[in-house]
Amino acid sequence: MFTGMDEVGWASMKHAYGSAEDVPELLRGLASACPQERERALDGMYGAVHHQGDVYDSTLACIPFLFEVVGHAELRDRGGVVELLVSIGGGDAFDDGPLEDGDGGEGNYAMARTAIRAGAAAFIGLLADRDPEVRRAAPTALVRFLDQPDHVLGLLTGRLEKEEEEQVRPALTEGLGLFARLHPASAAPAVECLVELCAAPHDPGLRLAALGQLAGCAPDRLPTDLVPTVTALLRARSRRPRVPDQPERPDTDTLIGHLRRLRPADEEGGHLLRTLHTALGGRTADRIALLKGQLSSPESADRCNAMWMSAGLFGEWRGSYEEVVVLIGEQLGTEEQRLHDAAASVLESLFGLATPAADRLAALVAVGPEHRIRQWEHGAPGLAAPLKALARTGDPRAVAALAEVLDGPVVPPETGYEVKHLGPAAAPLAPLLRERLGELPLDALDSYDRAVPLLFALGRLGHAPAVPEMLRLLHGTPEGLRSREWFVRAIADALGECGPDAREAIPALRELLDGECAVAAAGALWSLEGDAEAVLPTLRRELVAGQFRARNAAEALGRLGPAARPALPALRAMADSGKVWLRASAAGALWDIAGDPDPVLPALRSAWEQNAYTRLLLADCLTRMGPAGAPAHDLLRTELATPRRHQARADTYGSDNIGEDEQLLRACRAALDAA
């Protein structure tokens, strides 16, 4: 094997970590008789040669040798190598258009796709390979790279008639769905085959796979009773004896091994439902009904899969999810750790949407410290998901638990950030936050990570008694400390939020007006003493600094109100900037200073339409504008009527943006109410 590999100039090529001279060893590892070595080699290919999807010159040079591995039927674990070839050739990326080149170099992606298409005939024989894992990987490779649609369709349908392995037939069904999406002109026979596979007497798993593919390529052919059909098939599938999704694998310390250990008990079931949910997209009523059916299943694997599916739905689409959240909350009472952990993890990401499960969360947090603090095998402890979820709902019952955490031996760094969700109810935590801030060493490497969340919380609470501790950090932090500039800004911001009661900090803040933290210092000084003449020169100077500092300066000038009128010419120029965030910040400042909607509304509208991430800032501006913002209220009404979350993207499947999106919806309603 690997004839000519040693003659390739690997040392002159690159991968993610420099010279590619170690690539031959990885390629030989893929053909090793040792399963641990094969897995480490595949992990190395993904980790360096195809790092995060990049294609390097060394990646291109590997393609012939990867085909050679795939072609040797006596080798084990070739299914993973087929999947690697698919990924190098573009994976899902070219379904929606041409790829863009990244660090792999100009043209490498297109060259990789061309090279794999040139060898795609090798995938034909893999449909009948003796290894089921190879047969599972082959349909996707064949459909993506063999440029003979009629021949490919005949191969897939022919193999479906012969394939006896229950775990392989769904992969052939996925191949038919992919074929219909990539070749719409030739899709009709594939769609008809999928329709036939949706019906009895085919087994429940295959019918579920066919329904998921049909939803993605021909949703008009789905049965009218889709939800009860899917729910019944799930129940029937759960009653069947379960065949392991994957063969036994070695226990390695690779990323692949770690991910395998995290897989759900029913990975195939999760994949089938994820495919269907993804294809249903914005049909939230159907997806909610489907989730309710899954979450009511007697099978714990079905309920666990449903919770992860719900995270994707909540994160991308707006809707009324109270009933689903209640069912997720009920899983907190189960004795099965996997279910309990999945429920807590999903609820943690929902912020206010988790309120229907707050009673369950509060009961769990009260049980014991393991639901308040999460101990990791390595590294500092973190807040446990149940407590974090409860705090993010704004429930005051989280206060006592957070107090216990703050009074414990080690405070998870993120604790301070969760205080903001509790509003005034968190006031009893202020003395403990102050105490922990006062204990921090001045020169520790992790001072920034530990102090900034505490400063954030104390600032939100406006706790002026902590000013001496804040000044201790300001005066005592060494010049060379990591992230010192951001550290000082956090201190200045916290001092400013304490208001006039923090007047003892005025001399220290004045000393910062000529440095990198000038904007934060000026904003704090205005809050403390209300002297516009003391801060205007600094803020006007910062308006022409870098984009980040100019934005902050504009927002600080807005807080000065009419006292900042001398800065209006510069702010009007900023409102015409080609940089969207500068326009957004300038629009709010112009209104707060002059109260004239004419220069504000054009900048606000253009920023809103150009960058969805500015919308929360701009909705708050429209709230302050009241009736004067009416010409832009169509933006608010459109946002409120839009079913998709404003930060959701087609390539994401998660719930990180839920909190900010729900905040935007509240801000839009507040702006309309203010008018």
C-alpha positions in Angstrom: 0.0 0.0 0.0 0.8 3.7 -0.2 3.2 3.3 -3.2 4.9 6.6 -3.8 3.9 8.2 -0.5 7.5 8.6 0.6 8.4 10.5 -2.5 5.8 13.2 -1.8 7.4 16.4 -0.4 5.5 16.4 2.9 8.0 18.5 4.7 7.4 21.4 2.3 3.6 21.2 2.9 1.6 22.6 5.8 -1.3 21.6 8.0 -2.9 23.3 10.9 0.1 23.0 13.1 3.0 23.6 10.7 5.0 21.1 8.7 3.1 18.2 7.3 6.0 15.8 7.6 4.0 13.7 10.1 1.2 13.0 7.7 2.6 9.7 6.3 2.5 8.3 9.8 -1.1 9.3 10.1 -2.0 7.7 6.8 -0.3 4.5 7.8 -2.1 4.6 11.1 -5.4 4.5 9.2 -4.4 1.1 7.9 -3.1 -0.3 11.1 -4.2 -3.6 12.6 -4.5 -1.9 16.0 -7.9 -0.3 16.6 -6.5 2.3 19.0 -3.9 3.4 16.4 -6.6 3.7 13.7 -8.7 5.9 15.9 -5.7 8.1 16.8 -4.8 8.4 13.2 -8.3 9.5 12.2 -8.4 11.9 15.1 -5.1 13.4 13.8 -6.4 13.7 10.3 -9.3 15.8 11.6 -7.2 17.6 14.1 -4.4 18.8 11.8 -4.7 17.8 8.1 -8.4 18.8 7.9 -8.6 21.0 11.0 -12.1 22.6 11.4 -12.9 21.9 7.8 -9.8 23.6 6.3 -8.2 22.1 3.2 -4.4 22.5 3.0 -1.9 21.4 0.4 -1.2 18.4 2.5 -4.9 17.6 2.6 -5.0 17.5 -1.2 -1.9 15.3 -1.2 -3.7 12.8 1.1 -6.7 12.2 -1.2 -5.2 9.5 -3.4 -3.9 7.6 -0.3 -7.3 7.9 1.5 -8.9 6.4 -1.6 -6.3 3.6 -1.4 -7.3 2.9 2.2 -11.0 2.8 1.3 -10.4 0.4 -1.5 -8.8 -2.3 0.7 -11.7 -4.4 1.8 -9.6 -6.3 4.5 -9.0 -3.0 6.4 -11.2 -2.1 9.4 -12.9 1.2 10.2 -12.9 2.4 6.5 -16.4 3.9 7.1 -14.7 6.8 9.0 -12.2 7.3 6.1 -15.2 7.6 3.6 -16.7 10.2 5.9 -13.4 12.0 6.0 -13.3 12.1 2.2 -16.8 13.5 2.1 -15.9 16.2 4.6 -12.7 17.1 2.6 -14.8 17.4 -0.5 -17.1 20.0 1.1 -19.5 17.9 3.1 -22.8 19.8 3.4 -21.2 23.1 2.5 -21.8 22.9 -1.2 -25.5 22.1 -1.0 -26.3 25.8 -0.8 -23.6 27.3 -3.2 -19.9 27.6 -3.7 -17.4 27.3 -0.9 -15.2 30.1 0.2 -11.6 29.4 0.9 -10.2 29.9 4.3 -6.8 29.2 5.7 -6.3 26.3 3.4 -5.3 28.5 0.5 -7.0 29.8 -2.6 -8.6 27.1 -4.7 -7.9 24.3 -2.3 -11.6 23.5 -1.6 -12.5 23.4 -5.3 -9.4 21.3 -6.0 -10.4 18.9 -3.3 -13.9 18.5 -4.6 -12.6 18.0 -8.1 -10.1 15.3 -6.9 -12.8 13.4 -5.0 -15.2 13.6 -7.9 -12.5 12.2 -10.2 -12.2 9.1 -7.9 -15.9 8.8 -7.1 -16.4 5.6 -9.0 -14.6 3.9 -6.1 -17.7 4.6 -4.0 -19.9 2.4 -6.2 -18.5 -0.9 -4.9 -18.7 0.3 -1.3 -22.5 0.0 -1.4 -22.1 -3.8 -1.2 -19.0 -3.8 1.0 -19.0 -6.5 3.7 -18.5 -3.9 6.4 -21.9 -2.3 7.4 -20.2 0.9 8.5 -18.7 1.3 5.0 -22.2 0.7 3.5 -23.6 3.3 5.8 -21.1 5.9 4.7 -21.2 5.1 1.0 -24.6 6.6 -0.1 -23.7 10.1 0.9 -20.3 9.9 -0.9 -21.9 8.5 -4.0 -24.6 11.1 -4.3 -22.3 14.0 -3.6 -19.5 13.1 -5.9 -20.6 10.8 -8.7 -21.8 13.1 -11.5 -24.1 10.6 -13.1 -27.6 11.2 -11.6 -29.5 8.5 -13.3 -26.9 5.9 -12.5 -26.6 7.0 -8.9 -30.4 6.8 -8.4 -30.4 3.3 -9.9 -27.6 2.2 -7.6 -29.4 3.5 -4.5 -32.8 1.9 -5.3 -31.2 -1.3 -6.4 -29.2 -1.6 -3.2 -32.3 -0.8 -1.1 -33.9 -3.9 -2.5 -30.9 -6.1 -1.5 -29.8 -4.5 1.8 -30.8 -6.6 4.8 -29.0 -4.7 7.6 -31.5 -2.6 9.6 -28.9 -0.1 10.5 -27.8 0.5 6.9 -31.2 1.0 5.2 -31.8 4.4 6.7 -28.5 5.6 5.2 -29.7 4.6 1.8 -32.9 6.5 2.5 -30.9 9.6 3.4 -29.0 9.2 0.1 -32.3 9.3 -1.7 -33.3 12.5 0.1 -30.0 14.1 -0.6 -30.2 13.1 -4.3 -33.7 14.8 -4.5 -32.3 18.0 -3.1 -29.1 18.1 -5.2 -30.8 17.0 -8.5 -34.3 18.5 -8.5 -34.7 17.9 -12.2 -34.3 14.1 -11.6 -36.0 14.0 -8.2 -39.4 12.5 -9.0 -38.4 8.8 -8.9 -36.5 9.4 -5.6 -39.5 11.1 -4.1 -41.8 8.3 -5.1 -39.4 5.8 -3.5 -39.4 7.8 -0.3 -43.2 7.9 -0.2 -43.3 4.2 -0.6 -40.8 3.7 2.2 -42.9 5.8 4.5 -45.6 3.2 4.6 -46.1 -0.3 6.0 -44.8 -3.0 6.0 -41.4 -1.3 6.3 -39.9 -1.2 9.8 -40.5 1.9 12.0 -37.0 3.2 11.9 -36.9 3.1 8.1 -40.3 4.8 7.9 -39.1 7.6 10.2 -36.0 8.1 8.1 -38.1 8.3 4.9 -40.4 10.9 6.6 -37.5 13.0 7.6 -36.1 13.0 4.0 -39.5 13.7 2.5 -39.9 16.7 4.8 -36.7 18.1 3.4 -37.2 17.5 -0.3 -41.0 17.2 -0.9 -42.9 18.5 2.2 -46.2 18.5 0.2 -46.0 14.7 0.1 -46.0 14.3 3.8 -49.0 12.6 5.4 -51.7 15.0 6.8 -51.5 13.2 10.1 -47.7 13.6 10.4 -47.4 14.1 14.1 -49.5 11.1 15.3 -47.8 9.0 12.6 -44.4 9.9 13.8 -45.4 9.4 17.5 -46.8 6.0 16.7 -43.6 5.0 14.8 -41.5 6.2 17.7 -43.4 4.0 20.1 -43.2 1.0 17.7 -39.5 1.5 17.2 -38.9 1.7 20.9 -40.6 -1.6 21.5 -38.3 -3.4 19.1 -35.1 -5.0 20.3 -32.4 -2.4 20.0 -29.4 -3.2 17.8 -26.3 -1.2 18.8 -25.8 1.9 16.5 -22.0 1.4 16.4 -19.7 -1.6 16.8 -17.5 -1.7 19.8 -14.7 0.9 19.7 -11.5 1.2 21.6 -11.3 3.6 24.6 -8.9 6.3 23.5 -8.0 9.7 24.7 -8.8 11.3 21.4 -11.4 13.9 20.6 -13.3 11.2 18.6 -13.2 8.9 21.6 -14.5 11.7 23.9 -17.3 12.6 21.5 -18.3 8.9 21.2 -18.6 8.7 25.0 -21.0 11.6 25.0 -23.3 10.1 22.4 -26.9 9.4 23.5 -28.0 5.8 24.2 -30.1 5.9 21.1 -27.9 7.9 18.7 -29.7 6.7 15.6 -33.1 7.7 17.0 -31.7 11.1 17.8 -30.4 11.4 14.2 -33.8 10.4 12.7 -35.7 13.0 14.8 -33.1 15.7 14.2 -33.4 15.2 10.5 -37.2 15.5 10.7 -37.1 18.5 13.0 -34.6 20.3 10.8 -36.6 19.7 7.7 -39.8 20.9 9.3 -38.1 24.2 10.1 -40.6 26.9 11.0 -43.6 24.6 11.3 -43.5 25.2 15.0 -47.0 23.9 15.8 -46.1 20.5 14.3 -42.7 20.4 16.0 -44.2 21.3 19.4 -46.9 18.6 19.0 -44.1 16.2 18.0 -42.0 17.1 21.0 -44.9 16.7 23.4 -45.4 13.2 22.0 -41.7 12.4 22.4 -41.5 13.8 26.0 -44.5 11.7 27.0 -42.9 8.5 25.8 -42.3 5.7 28.3 -38.9 5.3 26.7 -36.2 7.4 28.4 -34.1 7.5 25.2 -37.0 9.1 23.3 -37.5 11.7 26.0 -33.8 12.5 26.1 -33.7 12.9 22.3 -36.7 15.2 22.5 -35.0 17.5 24.9 -32.0 18.0 22.6 -34.4 18.5 19.7 -36.3 21.2 21.7 -33.1 23.1 22.3 -32.7 23.5 18.5 -36.4 24.6 18.1 -36.3 27.1 20.9 -33.0 28.6 19.7 -34.1 29.2 16.1 -37.9 29.9 16.2 -40.1 32.0 18.4 -43.2 30.4 19.8 -45.4 29.4 22.8 -43.4 26.7 24.5 -44.9 26.6 27.9 -46.3 23.0 27.6 -43.0 21.7 26.3 -41.0 23.4 29.0 -43.3 21.9 31.7 -42.6 18.4 30.3 -38.9 19.1 30.2 -39.1 20.3 33.8 -40.7 17.0 34.8 -37.6 15.2 33.7 -35.7 16.8 36.5 -37.5 14.5 38.9 -36.2 11.3 37.2 -33.6 9.1 38.7 -31.8 8.6 35.4 -28.8 10.9 35.4 -28.7 11.3 31.7 -32.3 12.6 31.5 -31.8 14.8 34.5 -28.7 16.4 33.1 -30.2 16.9 29.6 -33.2 18.7 31.1 -31.1 21.0 33.3 -28.8 21.8 30.4 -31.7 22.8 28.1 -33.5 24.8 30.8 -30.2 26.7 31.5 -30.3 28.1 28.0 -33.9 29.3 28.0 -33.7 32.3 30.4 -37.2 33.6 31.0 -38.7 30.8 28.8 -37.8 28.3 31.6 -40.2 30.0 34.0 -42.9 27.2 33.7 -40.3 24.8 35.1 -39.2 27.2 37.9 -40.9 25.2 40.7 -39.1 22.0 39.6 -35.8 23.9 39.4 -36.2 25.5 42.8 -37.0 22.1 44.4 -34.0 20.6 42.8 -31.6 23.4 43.9 -32.9 23.0 47.5 -32.0 19.3 47.6 -28.2 19.6 47.8 -25.0 21.3 46.9 -24.5 19.2 43.8 -27.3 21.1 42.1 -25.7 24.5 43.0 -22.0 23.8 42.3 -20.7 21.6 39.5 -17.4 20.0 40.3 -15.2 19.2 37.3 -12.4 16.6 37.2 -10.0 19.4 36.2 -10.2 23.1 36.7 -12.3 25.4 38.9 -15.9 24.5 39.8 -18.8 26.1 38.0 -22.4 27.0 38.8 -24.6 23.9 38.3 -27.1 24.1 35.5 -30.2 23.9 37.8 -29.2 27.0 39.8 -28.1 28.9 36.7 -31.4 28.1 35.0 -33.4 29.2 38.1 -31.5 32.5 38.4 -32.0 33.2 34.7 -35.7 33.0 35.1 -35.4 35.9 37.6 -36.9 33.7 40.4 -36.0 35.1 43.9 -35.7 31.6 45.2 -32.2 31.5 43.5 -31.0 34.2 45.9 -30.5 32.0 48.9 -28.7 29.4 46.9 -26.4 32.0 45.3 -25.6 33.3 48.8 -24.5 29.8 49.8 -22.3 29.6 46.8 -20.8 33.1 47.5 -20.2 32.0 51.1 -18.4 28.8 50.1 -14.7 28.1 49.8 -14.5 28.6 46.0 -16.8 31.0 44.0 -17.4 30.0 40.3 -16.3 32.9 38.2 -19.6 33.2 36.3 -21.7 33.6 39.5 -21.6 37.4 39.3 -23.0 37.5 35.8 -26.1 35.6 36.9 -27.0 38.2 39.5 -28.3 40.6 36.8 -31.3 38.4 36.0 -32.6 38.7 39.6 -33.0 42.5 39.6 -33.6 44.2 43.0 -34.2 40.8 44.6 -30.5 40.2 44.5 -29.7 43.1 46.9 -29.0 40.7 49.9 -26.1 39.3 47.9 -24.2 42.6 47.8 -22.3 42.3 51.1 -21.1 38.8 50.1 -20.1 40.0 46.6 -18.2 42.9 48.3 -16.5 40.5 50.7 -15.3 38.2 47.9 -14.0 41.1 45.9 -12.0 42.3 48.9 -10.3 38.9 49.3 -8.9 38.8 45.8 -5.1 38.9 45.5 -3.9 41.8 43.4 -1.3 40.0 41.4 -2.8 36.6 40.7 -2.9 35.4 37.1 -6.7 34.8 37.4 -7.5 38.1 39.1 -9.3 39.4 36.0 -11.4 36.3 35.5 -12.5 36.3 39.2 -12.9 40.0 39.8 -14.8 41.2 36.7 -18.0 39.2 37.3 -18.0 40.4 40.9 -17.6 44.0 39.7 -20.3 43.5 37.2 -22.8 42.3 39.9 -21.9 45.0 42.4 -22.3 47.6 39.6 -25.7 46.3 38.7 -26.7 46.5 42.3 -25.2 50.0 42.7 -23.6 48.9 45.9 -21.6 52.0 47.0 -20.2 50.4 50.2 -17.9 48.3 47.9 -16.2 51.4 46.5 -13.1 51.0 48.9 -12.6 47.4 47.5 -12.9 48.7 43.9 -10.4 51.4 44.6 -8.0 48.8 46.2 -8.1 46.9 42.9 -7.7 50.0 40.8 -4.6 51.3 42.7 -3.1 47.9 43.4 -3.3 46.0 40.1 0.1 45.6 38.6 0.8 47.2 35.2 1.7 44.0 33.5 -1.4 42.0 34.6 -3.2 40.1 31.8 -6.1 42.1 30.4 -5.4 45.0 32.8 -7.0 47.6 30.5 -10.3 45.7 30.5 -10.0 45.2 34.2 -9.7 48.9 34.8 -12.7 49.6 32.5 -14.7 47.1 34.5 -13.8 48.9 37.8 -14.6 52.3 36.3 -18.0 51.0 35.0 -18.9 49.6 38.4 -17.9 52.8 40.1 -20.1 54.8 37.7 -23.1 52.6 38.5 -22.7 53.3 42.2 -23.6 57.0 41.4 -22.9 60.0 43.7 -22.4 57.8 46.7 -19.0 56.8 45.2 -17.6 60.4 45.1 -14.4 59.3 46.9 -13.4 57.6 43.6 -13.4 61.0 41.7 -9.6 61.7 42.0 -8.7 58.2 40.8 -11.1 58.4 37.9 -9.8 61.8 36.8 -6.3 60.3 36.5 -7.7 57.8 33.9 -9.0 60.5 31.5 -5.8 60.5 29.5 -5.4 56.8 29.1 -6.9 53.8 27.3 -9.8 53.7 29.7 -10.8 57.4 29.2 -14.3 56.7 28.0 -15.2 54.5 31.0 -13.6 57.0 33.4 -15.5 59.9 31.9 -18.8 58.1 32.0 -18.2 57.2 35.6 -17.3 60.8 36.5 -20.4 62.1 34.9 -22.5 59.7 37.1 -20.6 60.7 40.2 -20.5 64.5 39.9 -22.6 65.5 36.9 -19.9 68.0 35.6 -20.1 68.1 31.9 -17.2 70.4 31.5 -15.0 67.9 33.2 -15.7 65.1 30.8 -16.8 66.7 27.5 -13.2 67.3 26.1 -12.3 63.6 26.8 -15.5 62.2 25.2 -15.3 64.4 22.1 -11.6 63.4 21.6 -12.6 59.7 21.8 -15.2 60.1 19.1 -12.4 60.1 16.6 -10.6 57.2 18.1 -11.0 53.6 17.1 -14.5 52.2 16.4 -14.9 50.5 19.8 -13.9 53.6 21.7 -15.9 55.9 19.5 -19.1 53.8 20.0 -18.6 53.9 23.8 -17.9 57.7 23.7 -21.1 58.3 21.7 -23.2 56.3 24.2 -21.6 58.1 27.1 -22.3 61.5 25.5 -25.9 60.4 25.1 -26.1 59.9 28.9 -25.0 63.6 29.3 -28.1 64.7 27.5 -28.4 68.4 26.4 -25.1 69.1 28.2 -23.3 67.3 25.3 -24.6 69.7 22.6 -21.0 70.7 21.6 -20.5 67.1 20.3 -23.5 67.2 17.9 -21.6 68.0 14.7 -19.2 65.0 15.3 -22.2 62.8 16.1 -24.1 63.8 13.0 -21.0 62.9 11.0 -20.8 59.5 12.8 -24.5 58.9 12.0 -23.6 59.0 8.3 -20.7 56.6 8.8 -20.3 53.5 6.6 -19.7 51.5 9.8 -23.1 50.2 11.1 -22.3 50.1 14.8 -21.1 53.7 14.7 -24.4 54.7 13.1 -26.4 52.8 15.7 -24.5 54.4 18.6 -24.6 57.9 17.1 -28.4 57.6 16.5 -29.2 57.0 20.1 -26.8 59.8 21.3 -28.3 62.3 18.8 -31.8 61.7 20.2 -30.7 61.9 23.8 -28.8 65.1 23.3 -30.9 67.1 20.9 -34.3 65.3 20.7 -34.5 65.9 16.9 -35.7 62.8 15.1 -34.6 63.9 11.6 -30.9 62.8 11.7 -31.8 59.8 14.0 -34.4 57.9 12.0 -32.4 57.4 8.8 -29.3 56.2 10.7 -31.5 54.0 12.9 -33.3 52.4 10.0 -30.2 51.6 8.0 -28.4 50.1 10.9 -31.5 48.0 11.9 -31.8 46.6 8.4 -28.1 46.0 7.8 -27.1 44.3 11.1 -29.6 42.4 13.2 -27.2 42.5 16.2 -27.8 46.3 16.6 -31.6 45.9 17.0 -31.7 45.7 20.8 -29.7 48.9 21.1 -32.0 50.6 18.6 -35.2 49.3 20.1 -34.2 50.9 23.4 -33.6 54.2 21.5 -37.1 54.0 20.0 -38.5 53.5 23.5 -36.8 56.8 24.6 -38.1 58.5 21.5 -41.8 57.7 22.2 -44.2 59.1 19.6 -41.3 60.7 17.7 -40.1 57.3 16.7 -43.4 56.4 15.0 -41.9 56.5 11.4 -39.7 53.6 12.4 -42.4 51.5 14.1 -42.9 49.4 11.1 -39.5 47.9 12.0 -40.8 47.0 15.4 -44.0 45.4 14.1 -42.2 43.4 11.5 -39.8 42.1 14.2 -42.6 41.1 16.4 -44.4 39.3 13.6 -41.2 37.5 12.4 -41.2 33.8 13.5 -37.4 33.4 13.4 -35.1 34.7 16.1 -33.2 37.7 14.9 -29.7 36.2 15.5 -30.6 32.7 14.2 -28.6 31.5 11.1 -29.2 28.6 8.8 -25.9 27.0 9.9 -26.6 27.1 13.7 -28.6 24.6 15.7 -28.5 25.8 19.3 -30.0 28.2 21.8 -27.3 30.6 22.7 -29.3 33.6 21.3 -32.5 33.0 23.2 -31.9 35.4 26.0 -31.0 38.4 23.8 -33.8 37.6 21.4 -36.5 37.6 24.1 -35.0 40.8 25.4 -35.4 42.3 21.9 -39.0 41.3 21.8 -39.7 42.9 25.1 -37.9 46.1 24.0 -40.0 46.2 20.8 -43.2 46.0 22.8 -41.9 48.6 25.2 -41.1 51.0 22.3 -44.6 50.6 20.9 -46.2 51.1 24.3 -44.1 54.2 24.9 -45.6 55.8 21.8 
